[in-house]
Amino acid sequence: MPRPQHAAPDPIDVAVGARMRMRRKTLGLTQTALAEALGITFQQVQKYERGANRVSASMLVRAAKRLDCPVAFLVGEEPGGFPTDETLLTMLAFPGAIDLLHAYTSIEEAGSRNAVVTVARALSGQEARRSAEAA
């Protein structure tokens, strides 16, 4: 049964999309490059990565081949190999998250890394919640 237009994406579709995005970004591919390899538009890749559109079995196989990973990884059934923590994948699916992580891990000085975390927490409101919990 198709889901209504206003319904939220299925969590499984979101997780598959997050794995596709994570793997694509790990390989340094743009959405356009992946789309060209799959014979679709970059907008369709965006929809897959957000979980807005479901990935068909044939497209899943083609994507796995281009992303140089097993189909099992993309659907979260890969035993060992690639890490597949759902919470992490959901966080990495946010636009800019992988770019931020790459930048963060390239900061050599521990104090600077801590400062980045403090700023991010402050912007998200986490720092205020942490302070209130500590009091």
N, C-alpha and C positions, 0 to 999 in steps of 0.2 A: 504494500500500500504506500503510495507516495506521501511524503510529509507535506503539510500545508506550507504555503509560501512564508508565513510569518513565524513558523516554528524555528526554534534554535537548532543549529546543526547537531547531528548525532555525535556523541562523544567519541565513538569509534572513528568516524570520518575526520573529526578534529585531530585525533591522535595519529592517524595515518598521514594526514596533511602535515602535521608537525614533524614527523619523522622524515617526510620528503624534503621539507624546508631545511631541517637540520643537516641532512646528508648533502643537499645541494650546496648549502653555504659552506660546509666542510670542504667540499671539492672546489670551492671558489667559482661556482657556476652562477650566472645570472638567471633570472626567470626567463628571459628572452632566449638564452642559449639552451636551456632545458626545453622550452616550448618548441624551438626549431628542431631539436633532436627528436621530439615526440610527435611533430607534425600538428601542433595545436598553437593557439595564441598564448601570449604571456598572461593575458587576463584569465584564461582557463587554468593556467598553473596557479595563479593567485587564488582562484576559487578552490582548487584542490587543496592548497596549503592552508587555507582558512577552514577547510571542512565544509564550505558552503555547497560544494558539489561533490558527489561521491565519485570515486575513481573506479572505473570498470576493471574487470579482471585482466582484460587484454592490455589496458593502459597501465595497470599496476605492474605487469610483467615487463612492458617496454620501459617504464620509469626505473624499475629495479636494475634493468640491464644498463641503462644510461648512467644511473647513479652508482653503478658498480657495487651493488649490495644484494643480498638475497631478498626475494619477495617476503619471506618470513620476517625479516627485519622491519619492513614497511608496515606490516600488519601486527607487529608486536609479539610475534611467536618465535623469534630467534633465540634459541638457547645459547647463552654465552655470546661471544663475539662483541656486538655493539651494545652499549648500555641503553636501556629502554625505560627508565623510570618515568612514569606518566606525569608526575608533577613537574619534573624537570623539562620534559618535552612540551608541556603546556606553557611553561614560562618562556622557553626558547622560541615558541611560536610567535611571541609578540614582536612586531616590527622593531628592529634595532637591537634586540636582545643579544643576538649572536655577535653583532658588530661591537656592542658594548663589552661583551665578554672577551673578545679578541683584544680590544684596546686595554682592558683591565689587566689581562694576563701579560701584556707587554710592558707594564709599569714595573720597573725593577726595584724601586725603593718601597719597602713595606709600609712606611709612614704615609707615602703618597697613595698607596692602595687603600689604606684605612681611611684616608680623607675622602676618597671617591665613594666608599661605602657609606660614610657619614653623610655626605651630601645627598646621595641617592635616598637614604633613609629619611632625611629631613624633607626632601621633595615629596616623598610618598606618604609622609605623615607617620611613618614607623618610629622615627626618633622621639616624637612626642608621646606615642603610646609606650615606648620602652621606658621613658623617663617617668611616666605616670605609674607604670607597673613597679618600677624600682622604689618609688616613694612609699 
